[in-house]
Amino acid sequence: MSDYIVRATAADNQIRAFAATTKELVEYARNAHNTSPVATAALGRLLTGGAMMGVMMKGDKDVLTLQIRCSGPIGGLTVTADSKGNVKGYVNNPDVILPANAKGKLDVGKALDLGILSVIKDMGLKEPYVGQVELKTGEIGDDLTYYFASSEQVPSAVGLGVLMEKNNTVCQAGGFIIQLMPFAEEKVIAQLEKNLAEVNSVTELLNQGMTPEMILEKLLGNLGLEINEKTETRFYCNCDKVRVGKVLISIGEKELQDMIDEGKEVELNCHFCNTNYTFSVEELKELLELAR
């Protein structure tokens, strides 16, 4: 199991925690979308956060969507995850290039700038749950921390990181989410804050060879850490030609007939995995029959 998420508790269930290593799925996304380094870092962080938030959901068919609309040159990002560790996503502008920030790091905050983070949970109810917050820093980890505190009233610490190789492939990617339960004691909160203050960045820990279990041990080892389960996580898109064909059917008979009359094949692209699907005139005629 290369990319995975661990779920844990600490301090007699006063703390719940998740940690993930996501290097392969972020590299898959980088390769599929041909993202620039700063776009890879932004998308990788959101994919990692989304994957961990996805496994927080209980239902097999529950779907979580994280959507960022922003004024920065990246334009926006969308990530969708389920409760089984499957995650997919894309950025609006994968080619964005920016100089490093003051710390010499990839400037994800500048790439996003001002904007809104939406968290949409489809749990099979009549209406999905939607929580929205303003981006606080655009660094994504901070913004998810703010979302949990303001929308779900759960004090949380979210750390997300992507480290690039000199050839612009992904060197390390991963993150953690640590949450305090409402009954958490002051001494537990104080110790957790002290532990968190000793960690500079997730990528630094991953680069030292730390696994998700070891990261949680560092953050929660002196608070009675208990690892509960381990879930594989992967970049997975459920698109196929049949699903894309249904999209063509949904545009209506007139539009399909116009495409057929043009006499040219039609190509559709899946935003999430960047796969192109080509439909011949004969296939369009078959879709038209299904649309009637």
Order of alpha helices (4+ residues) and beta strands (2+ residues): beta-beta-alpha-alpha-beta-beta-beta-alpha-beta-beta-alpha-beta-beta-alpha-alpha-alpha-beta-beta-alpha-alpha-beta-beta-alpha
